[in-house]
Amino acid sequence: MAEMTSYTLGTFCWVDLATPDTEAAKTFYGSVLDWTAEDPYTDLAVPYTMLSYQGRQAAGLYPLSSDQGPVPYWSSYVSVSDVDAVSERAVALGATLVMPPMDVMEEGRMCFIQDPTGALVGLWQARAHPGAQIDNQVGARSWNELLTRDTDGAAGFYGALFGWTTRTSPELMEGRYVLFELEGKPVAGMLQIQDDWGPMPPNWTIYFGVADCDGTLATAARLGGSVLMGPMEIDKVGRFAYLRDPQGASFAVIQRSGE
């Protein structure tokens, strides 16, 4: 298992969960994604749990506060060199600064923005903590996907902010799937929210890698989770599904082709 020690600027580097029941979440994800939980010391007001796969940090979780709303959610963070400068640039491009830049002990500096289409995303300026120690594999973040009602607006915003370019993939979703790329390498995907999906807010969905998609869904259901969509298979990509944990946070899992 190769360990990640740094992330290219402009790529996703960390994910975490805000949930009203941290102990229940530890149990659920421990069984579904084979994560172990550790509560390291923090001098912040909010306790923070590290979630690891086979001894390597993959994600985090913390208690959902009242000012974050009633619905738990997963957040994604993009690696940047200067949180303050990038957040100012984001606002100039039409984003909203939801949480201003703050230091996280000696680990790094972060903030949250809401892009002009309504999706939230975090910015992370690494210091001692570069991000997840594993990535794009079983037990770790494997993909990020923006669901939005304004794909053109999102493409322009993220292109100007991170240097992402876009191209449609004729093999995926009948040519409706958009790939974000950085220097020719895919970093994320994007789909237009359809009317028949209901009142879905724009969001960055996180896919976690699993070895057995159907087995994972069965475990999640047994523990009180629910399948929102799928499982579905895409040739040469893998088998995936969208889920909701027992507290209400949504995420996706994917069994990559060949795994």
N, C-alpha and C positions, 0 to 999 in steps of 0.2 A: 504494500500500500504506500504509494508516494505521498509525502506530506507537502502541503502547500506552505510556502514561507513568504510569499508575496503575491500580489495581484496586479495585473496590468491596469493602469489608470483607465477609468471608463468601463470597467467590467464589474459584474456583481461579485461581492466578496463575503457577504454575511447575511444571515436571515435570523429573525427571532419572532417569538410569539408573545402577544399580550393576551392574558387569559384570566378569568375571574377565579379559577380553581387550579392553582399551580400543581398541587399534589395529584389531582386527578389527571392533569395533562401529562405529568411525568409517567404515570402508570400507563396511560393510553399509548403515548408515543414510544415508551419503552418496549411495549409488546409489538406495536405496528411497524416501527422502524428499527427496532433492536438498539435503541439508544439507552445509555446510562446517564444518570443525572448527578451533577455535583454543584453544590452551592458554595462557591469560593467567597472569601472575604471581600467586602466592598464597603467603601466609606460613603456610598451614595444612600439617599433616603429609601430607595426601592431595592429590595433584594433581587439578585440576578442569578439564574441557574444556567450552567453550561451543560449542553447535551452532546454526548460523544458516541461515536461508533467505533468499536474496537480500539478504544483508547485515544481516538483523535477527535478533537472538537469539530462539531458539524453545525450547531445552531445554539440558540439561547431561548430562554423564556423568562417572563417576569409578570407580576400581578397587574391586571388591567385596572387602571384608576378610573374614578368617576368622571373625570374630565375627558376621557378618551371615548366615552359613549358606552352603550350597553353590549355591543357585539364584539367578541374577541376576534383577533385578526393576526395574520402573519405579515411581517414587514421584510422588505428586501433593501439592501444597502449597496450603493455603487462606490467603488474606490475612487477617491479624488486626491489631488495633491494639496488643496487648500480649500477647506470647507467654507470659509467665510467668502472667499472670492467666487467660488462656484455658486453658492447660494445667492449672492448678489446678482450674478449673471442670470441665474434661473428666474429671479423676480423680474429682471429687465426683459426677459423673454416671455413674460406672462404668467409665471408660476406664482403660487402663494407660499410664503414662508410660514409653515404650520408650527414648527418648533425651531427657535433660533439656535445658532451654533453653541455647543457646550462641550466642555472637556469631560471625558470619562476617565477619571483618575489619570494614570500614566498610559492607559491603553490606546487612546486616540481622541479624536474630536469629531462630533457628529451634529447633524441637524436633519429635519424632515421638511420636504417640500411637497406641495400638491401641484402636479403638472397642469397646464392650461385645460386639459380634457377632464380633469377631476381625479386622477389616480395619485395615490401617495407613494413616495419613494424616499428612502434615506440616503444621505451622503456620509461617507466614512473616510476620515483622514487618519491613516494608520500611524501609530507610534509603536508601542510594545505589542499591540495585537493587530496583525495584518489582516485577519479575517479567519474564515474557517480553515482548519488544518487539512481537510479533505474536501474535494469538490468534483462534481460531474462523475459520480460513481454511486454504487449501491451504498445506502446509508447517509447520503449527503445531498445537498442541493444539486439538481441535475439540469434544470432549465428554468427560465423565467419567461412569462408570457403576459403581455399587456392586453387587457380586454378594455376596449374603449369605443365610444360612439363617433370619434373623430380621428380616424387613422391618419389622414393628411396632416392635421394639426399636430398630432403626436410625433409624426415623422419629422416635421420641421423643427419642433422643440428639441427633441433628443439629438437630432443632427447638429443643431447649433450648440447645444450644451456639452455633449460628449464626443462629437465627431462621428456619431453613428450614421451609416448609410443604410438604405433599405432596398430590398428587392423582393419580388413575389416569387413563391416557389410553385411551379406548375404541378408538382407531384403532390402537394398538400392542399387539402380542402378545396379541391377543384380550382386551384389558382388563387384562392382568396387569402391564403396565409402569407403574412409579411415577415420577412426575416430582417432583424437589425444586425448589422455587421460593423465591426471595427477593424480597419486595416485588412479587410477581406475575410475575417473570421467571424462566424455567427456568435452573437452574444445574447440574443433574446429573440422572442417572436411577438407577433401582434395579430389580433383578430378584431374585427368589427363586431360589437355587441348587436345581436339580432333582436327584433321586436318580440319574437316568441320566446325569448329567454326570460321575460318578465322584467321587473324593476331592478335589474342588476346595476350596482354602482361601478364606475370604471375602477379597475384595480390591476395590480401586478400579482398574478398567480404564480405560486412556487410549485415546481415539480420536484419530488424527491425520488431518488433512484431506489428501486427494489429488485430483488432477485426473482420474485414470483408475484406478478400483479394480482392474479386471482386469489392466491393464498393470503395476500395482504388485505384484500377487500373482505375476505371471510373473517380474518382476525379483527379488523376494524368494526365490522357489523356485530361480532360477538361482544365487543367491549362498548357498544352503544353508539358507534359512529354510523354514518349513513353515506350511501353512494349517491352522488348528485347526477353523475353522467358516466356511462361506460359500463364495463370496460370496452375499449375500442382498439383496433389494431391499424397501424399505418405501416405499409411495406417499407422495409429497410430503416425504419425508425424505432418502432417498438409497440408495446401494448400499454395503454395508460387508462386512467380514470380520474374523475374529480370526486373528492370526498368532503365530508364535514365531520369534525370531531364532536364528541359528546357535548362540549361547551358551546359549539357553534362556529368555530373557525374553519374556513375552507382552505383546501390545499389539493394538490394532485400528486399522483404517484406514476412512475413509468418504469417498465421493464424494457430496457434497451434491447434491440435485436442483437442476438448473439450472446446475451448474458443469461 
